[in-house]
Amino acid sequence: MKKKANKSVHVTFRLTEEEYAPFDRAIRELEISKSEFFRLLTIGKIKNYTSDKRHIPEYKRCLSQLSWAGNNINQIAHRLNSDHLKGIISEALYKKILNVLIGIRDRLQEITK
């Protein structure tokens, strides 16, 4: 079994606020410590990091809410189809509501691009 290397060497350096800003953003988005981030950057495990909105907490929250909305739309569509097949909803009303649901679906897909 490979023995885990002890990280005992300390490396310290200073940055201006402007120099540190892009690193701070990356550290927050990746949700790792400063030490871990700079260690990975130094040994080449992180290369040319660019901000990825999928790591931003607000983006995750919005995506979760969009998923919830999509699920509700699917439930509405299922009920609409079921009631239309049973003759509860007229053809005209069915098409009108279906077009509205398609419009909502298309808009949600645009938002997530």
mmCIF file of the C-alpha atoms, coordinates in Angstrom:
data_MODEL
# 
_entry.id   MODEL 
# 
loop_
_atom_site.group_PDB 
_atom_site.id 
_atom_site.type_symbol 
_atom_site.label_atom_id 
_atom_site.label_alt_id 
_atom_site.label_comp_id 
_atom_site.label_asym_id 
_atom_site.label_entity_id 
_atom_site.label_seq_id 
_atom_site.pdbx_PDB_ins_code 
_atom_site.Cartn_x 
_atom_site.Cartn_y 
_atom_site.Cartn_z 
_atom_site.occupancy 
_atom_site.B_iso_or_equiv 
_atom_site.pdbx_formal_charge 
_atom_site.auth_seq_id 
_atom_site.auth_comp_id 
_atom_site.auth_asym_id 
_atom_site.auth_atom_id 
_atom_site.pdbx_PDB_model_num 
ATOM 1   C CA . MET A 1 1   ? 0.000   0.000  0.000   1.00 0.00 ? 1   MET A CA 1 
ATOM 2   C CA . LYS A 1 2   ? 1.295   3.433  -0.959  1.00 0.00 ? 2   LYS A CA 1 
ATOM 3   C CA . LYS A 1 3   ? 2.171   5.621  2.012   1.00 0.00 ? 3   LYS A CA 1 
ATOM 4   C CA . LYS A 1 4   ? 0.431   9.014  2.065   1.00 0.00 ? 4   LYS A CA 1 
ATOM 5   C CA . ALA A 1 5   ? 2.945   11.858 1.756   1.00 0.00 ? 5   ALA A CA 1 
ATOM 6   C CA . ASN A 1 6   ? 2.965   14.328 4.622   1.00 0.00 ? 6   ASN A CA 1 
ATOM 7   C CA . LYS A 1 7   ? 2.589   17.907 3.416   1.00 0.00 ? 7   LYS A CA 1 
ATOM 8   C CA . SER A 1 8   ? 5.120   19.596 5.672   1.00 0.00 ? 8   SER A CA 1 
ATOM 9   C CA . VAL A 1 9   ? 6.647   22.286 3.425   1.00 0.00 ? 9   VAL A CA 1 
ATOM 10  C CA . HIS A 1 10  ? 5.020   25.715 3.697   1.00 0.00 ? 10  HIS A CA 1 
ATOM 11  C CA . VAL A 1 11  ? 5.102   28.139 0.767   1.00 0.00 ? 11  VAL A CA 1 
ATOM 12  C CA . THR A 1 12  ? 4.027   31.722 1.340   1.00 0.00 ? 12  THR A CA 1 
ATOM 13  C CA . PHE A 1 13  ? 3.618   34.645 -1.050  1.00 0.00 ? 13  PHE A CA 1 
ATOM 14  C CA . ARG A 1 14  ? 1.597   37.836 -1.219  1.00 0.00 ? 14  ARG A CA 1 
ATOM 15  C CA . LEU A 1 15  ? -0.771  39.197 -3.867  1.00 0.00 ? 15  LEU A CA 1 
ATOM 16  C CA . THR A 1 16  ? -2.510  42.523 -4.343  1.00 0.00 ? 16  THR A CA 1 
ATOM 17  C CA . GLU A 1 17  ? -6.305  42.561 -4.113  1.00 0.00 ? 17  GLU A CA 1 
ATOM 18  C CA . GLU A 1 18  ? -6.475  42.854 -7.914  1.00 0.00 ? 18  GLU A CA 1 
ATOM 19  C CA . GLU A 1 19  ? -4.115  39.896 -8.420  1.00 0.00 ? 19  GLU A CA 1 
ATOM 20  C CA . TYR A 1 20  ? -6.036  37.769 -5.945  1.00 0.00 ? 20  TYR A CA 1 
ATOM 21  C CA . ALA A 1 21  ? -9.573  38.555 -7.200  1.00 0.00 ? 21  ALA A CA 1 
ATOM 22  C CA . PRO A 1 22  ? -9.754  35.918 -9.990  1.00 0.00 ? 22  PRO A CA 1 
ATOM 23  C CA . PHE A 1 23  ? -8.321  33.279 -7.644  1.00 0.00 ? 23  PHE A CA 1 
ATOM 24  C CA . ASP A 1 24  ? -10.809 34.198 -4.914  1.00 0.00 ? 24  ASP A CA 1 
ATOM 25  C CA . ARG A 1 25  ? -13.695 33.733 -7.350  1.00 0.00 ? 25  ARG A CA 1 
ATOM 26  C CA . ALA A 1 26  ? -12.314 30.348 -8.457  1.00 0.00 ? 26  ALA A CA 1 
ATOM 27  C CA . ILE A 1 27  ? -11.760 29.190 -4.869  1.00 0.00 ? 27  ILE A CA 1 
ATOM 28  C CA . ARG A 1 28  ? -15.345 30.070 -3.921  1.00 0.00 ? 28  ARG A CA 1 
ATOM 29  C CA . GLU A 1 29  ? -16.791 28.419 -7.049  1.00 0.00 ? 29  GLU A CA 1 
ATOM 30  C CA . LEU A 1 30  ? -14.793 25.217 -6.577  1.00 0.00 ? 30  LEU A CA 1 
ATOM 31  C CA . GLU A 1 31  ? -15.584 25.208 -2.840  1.00 0.00 ? 31  GLU A CA 1 
ATOM 32  C CA . ILE A 1 32  ? -12.028 24.248 -1.832  1.00 0.00 ? 32  ILE A CA 1 
ATOM 33  C CA . SER A 1 33  ? -9.518  25.861 0.521   1.00 0.00 ? 33  SER A CA 1 
ATOM 34  C CA . LYS A 1 34  ? -6.927  28.406 -0.623  1.00 0.00 ? 34  LYS A CA 1 
ATOM 35  C CA . SER A 1 35  ? -4.207  25.934 0.248   1.00 0.00 ? 35  SER A CA 1 
ATOM 36  C CA . GLU A 1 36  ? -5.790  23.150 -1.821  1.00 0.00 ? 36  GLU A CA 1 
ATOM 37  C CA . PHE A 1 37  ? -6.449  25.478 -4.771  1.00 0.00 ? 37  PHE A CA 1 
ATOM 38  C CA . PHE A 1 38  ? -2.892  26.831 -4.972  1.00 0.00 ? 38  PHE A CA 1 
ATOM 39  C CA . ARG A 1 39  ? -1.414  23.349 -4.414  1.00 0.00 ? 39  ARG A CA 1 
ATOM 40  C CA . LEU A 1 40  ? -3.462  21.973 -7.346  1.00 0.00 ? 40  LEU A CA 1 
ATOM 41  C CA . LEU A 1 41  ? -2.601  25.016 -9.465  1.00 0.00 ? 41  LEU A CA 1 
ATOM 42  C CA . THR A 1 42  ? 1.114   24.682 -8.707  1.00 0.00 ? 42  THR A CA 1 
ATOM 43  C CA . ILE A 1 43  ? 1.372   20.966 -9.474  1.00 0.00 ? 43  ILE A CA 1 
ATOM 44  C CA . GLY A 1 44  ? -0.579  21.385 -12.699 1.00 0.00 ? 44  GLY A CA 1 
ATOM 45  C CA . LYS A 1 45  ? -3.870  19.724 -11.723 1.00 0.00 ? 45  LYS A CA 1 
ATOM 46  C CA . ILE A 1 46  ? -5.736  22.985 -12.415 1.00 0.00 ? 46  ILE A CA 1 
ATOM 47  C CA . LYS A 1 47  ? -4.874  24.544 -15.761 1.00 0.00 ? 47  LYS A CA 1 
ATOM 48  C CA . ASN A 1 48  ? -6.301  27.770 -17.145 1.00 0.00 ? 48  ASN A CA 1 
ATOM 49  C CA . TYR A 1 49  ? -9.256  27.786 -14.789 1.00 0.00 ? 49  TYR A CA 1 
ATOM 50  C CA . THR A 1 50  ? -12.199 29.731 -16.156 1.00 0.00 ? 50  THR A CA 1 
ATOM 51  C CA . SER A 1 51  ? -15.303 30.535 -14.204 1.00 0.00 ? 51  SER A CA 1 
ATOM 52  C CA . ASP A 1 52  ? -18.061 27.989 -14.664 1.00 0.00 ? 52  ASP A CA 1 
ATOM 53  C CA . LYS A 1 53  ? -21.495 29.226 -13.681 1.00 0.00 ? 53  LYS A CA 1 
ATOM 54  C CA . ARG A 1 54  ? -22.519 25.681 -12.731 1.00 0.00 ? 54  ARG A CA 1 
ATOM 55  C CA . HIS A 1 55  ? -20.430 26.025 -9.547  1.00 0.00 ? 55  HIS A CA 1 
ATOM 56  C CA . ILE A 1 56  ? -22.093 29.229 -8.364  1.00 0.00 ? 56  ILE A CA 1 
ATOM 57  C CA . PRO A 1 57  ? -24.582 28.528 -5.520  1.00 0.00 ? 57  PRO A CA 1 
ATOM 58  C CA . GLU A 1 58  ? -27.201 30.888 -7.002  1.00 0.00 ? 58  GLU A CA 1 
ATOM 59  C CA . TYR A 1 59  ? -27.014 29.015 -10.307 1.00 0.00 ? 59  TYR A CA 1 
ATOM 60  C CA . LYS A 1 60  ? -27.528 25.690 -8.545  1.00 0.00 ? 60  LYS A CA 1 
ATOM 61  C CA . ARG A 1 61  ? -30.533 27.102 -6.672  1.00 0.00 ? 61  ARG A CA 1 
ATOM 62  C CA . CYS A 1 62  ? -32.072 28.480 -9.870  1.00 0.00 ? 62  CYS A CA 1 
ATOM 63  C CA . LEU A 1 63  ? -31.478 25.210 -11.696 1.00 0.00 ? 63  LEU A CA 1 
ATOM 64  C CA . SER A 1 64  ? -33.217 23.359 -8.873  1.00 0.00 ? 64  SER A CA 1 
ATOM 65  C CA . GLN A 1 65  ? -36.215 25.692 -9.111  1.00 0.00 ? 65  GLN A CA 1 
ATOM 66  C CA . LEU A 1 66  ? -36.343 25.286 -12.898 1.00 0.00 ? 66  LEU A CA 1 
ATOM 67  C CA . SER A 1 67  ? -36.299 21.520 -12.446 1.00 0.00 ? 67  SER A CA 1 
ATOM 68  C CA . TRP A 1 68  ? -39.192 21.817 -10.004 1.00 0.00 ? 68  TRP A CA 1 
ATOM 69  C CA . ALA A 1 69  ? -41.120 23.985 -12.495 1.00 0.00 ? 69  ALA A CA 1 
ATOM 70  C CA . GLY A 1 70  ? -40.428 21.510 -15.302 1.00 0.00 ? 70  GLY A CA 1 
ATOM 71  C CA . ASN A 1 71  ? -41.780 18.687 -13.169 1.00 0.00 ? 71  ASN A CA 1 
ATOM 72  C CA . ASN A 1 72  ? -44.971 20.654 -12.519 1.00 0.00 ? 72  ASN A CA 1 
ATOM 73  C CA . ILE A 1 73  ? -45.359 21.350 -16.243 1.00 0.00 ? 73  ILE A CA 1 
ATOM 74  C CA . ASN A 1 74  ? -45.017 17.629 -16.965 1.00 0.00 ? 74  ASN A CA 1 
ATOM 75  C CA . GLN A 1 75  ? -47.725 16.857 -14.408 1.00 0.00 ? 75  GLN A CA 1 
ATOM 76  C CA . ILE A 1 76  ? -50.029 19.454 -15.967 1.00 0.00 ? 76  ILE A CA 1 
ATOM 77  C CA . ALA A 1 77  ? -49.380 18.072 -19.456 1.00 0.00 ? 77  ALA A CA 1 
ATOM 78  C CA . HIS A 1 78  ? -50.089 14.531 -18.273 1.00 0.00 ? 78  HIS A CA 1 
ATOM 79  C CA . ARG A 1 79  ? -53.388 15.582 -16.690 1.00 0.00 ? 79  ARG A CA 1 
ATOM 80  C CA . LEU A 1 80  ? -54.285 17.637 -19.761 1.00 0.00 ? 80  LEU A CA 1 
ATOM 81  C CA . ASN A 1 81  ? -53.712 14.661 -22.074 1.00 0.00 ? 81  ASN A CA 1 
ATOM 82  C CA . SER A 1 82  ? -55.603 12.314 -19.777 1.00 0.00 ? 82  SER A CA 1 
ATOM 83  C CA . ASP A 1 83  ? -58.613 14.633 -19.471 1.00 0.00 ? 83  ASP A CA 1 
ATOM 84  C CA . HIS A 1 84  ? -58.615 15.290 -23.223 1.00 0.00 ? 84  HIS A CA 1 
ATOM 85  C CA . LEU A 1 85  ? -58.706 11.545 -23.961 1.00 0.00 ? 85  LEU A CA 1 
ATOM 86  C CA . LYS A 1 86  ? -61.620 11.141 -21.520 1.00 0.00 ? 86  LYS A CA 1 
ATOM 87  C CA . GLY A 1 87  ? -63.517 13.927 -23.296 1.00 0.00 ? 87  GLY A CA 1 
ATOM 88  C CA . ILE A 1 88  ? -63.483 16.234 -20.265 1.00 0.00 ? 88  ILE A CA 1 
ATOM 89  C CA . ILE A 1 89  ? -61.619 18.972 -22.178 1.00 0.00 ? 89  ILE A CA 1 
ATOM 90  C CA . SER A 1 90  ? -62.668 20.194 -25.632 1.00 0.00 ? 90  SER A CA 1 
ATOM 91  C CA . GLU A 1 91  ? -60.278 20.005 -28.592 1.00 0.00 ? 91  GLU A CA 1 
ATOM 92  C CA . ALA A 1 92  ? -60.033 23.814 -28.778 1.00 0.00 ? 92  ALA A CA 1 
ATOM 93  C CA . LEU A 1 93  ? -59.199 24.212 -25.083 1.00 0.00 ? 93  LEU A CA 1 
ATOM 94  C CA . TYR A 1 94  ? -56.767 21.286 -25.273 1.00 0.00 ? 94  TYR A CA 1 
ATOM 95  C CA . LYS A 1 95  ? -54.828 22.911 -28.137 1.00 0.00 ? 95  LYS A CA 1 
ATOM 96  C CA . LYS A 1 96  ? -54.849 26.307 -26.432 1.00 0.00 ? 96  LYS A CA 1 
ATOM 97  C CA . ILE A 1 97  ? -53.443 24.968 -23.147 1.00 0.00 ? 97  ILE A CA 1 
ATOM 98  C CA . LEU A 1 98  ? -50.972 22.717 -24.963 1.00 0.00 ? 98  LEU A CA 1 
ATOM 99  C CA . ASN A 1 99  ? -49.617 25.723 -26.889 1.00 0.00 ? 99  ASN A CA 1 
ATOM 100 C CA . VAL A 1 100 ? -49.195 27.645 -23.635 1.00 0.00 ? 100 VAL A CA 1 
ATOM 101 C CA . LEU A 1 101 ? -47.304 24.712 -22.082 1.00 0.00 ? 101 LEU A CA 1 
ATOM 102 C CA . ILE A 1 102 ? -45.069 24.428 -25.148 1.00 0.00 ? 102 ILE A CA 1 
ATOM 103 C CA . GLY A 1 103 ? -44.329 28.165 -24.898 1.00 0.00 ? 103 GLY A CA 1 
ATOM 104 C CA . ILE A 1 104 ? -43.383 27.818 -21.235 1.00 0.00 ? 104 ILE A CA 1 
ATOM 105 C CA . ARG A 1 105 ? -41.190 24.793 -21.992 1.00 0.00 ? 105 ARG A CA 1 
ATOM 106 C CA . ASP A 1 106 ? -39.403 26.656 -24.788 1.00 0.00 ? 106 ASP A CA 1 
ATOM 107 C CA . ARG A 1 107 ? -38.788 29.661 -22.546 1.00 0.00 ? 107 ARG A CA 1 
ATOM 108 C CA . LEU A 1 108 ? -37.386 27.476 -19.759 1.00 0.00 ? 108 LEU A CA 1 
ATOM 109 C CA . GLN A 1 109 ? -35.045 25.817 -22.251 1.00 0.00 ? 109 GLN A CA 1 
ATOM 110 C CA . GLU A 1 110 ? -33.818 29.248 -23.412 1.00 0.00 ? 110 GLU A CA 1 
ATOM 111 C CA . ILE A 1 111 ? -33.100 30.249 -19.823 1.00 0.00 ? 111 ILE A CA 1 
ATOM 112 C CA . THR A 1 112 ? -30.943 27.182 -19.165 1.00 0.00 ? 112 THR A CA 1 
ATOM 113 C CA . LYS A 1 113 ? -28.688 27.670 -22.201 1.00 0.00 ? 113 LYS A CA 1 
# 
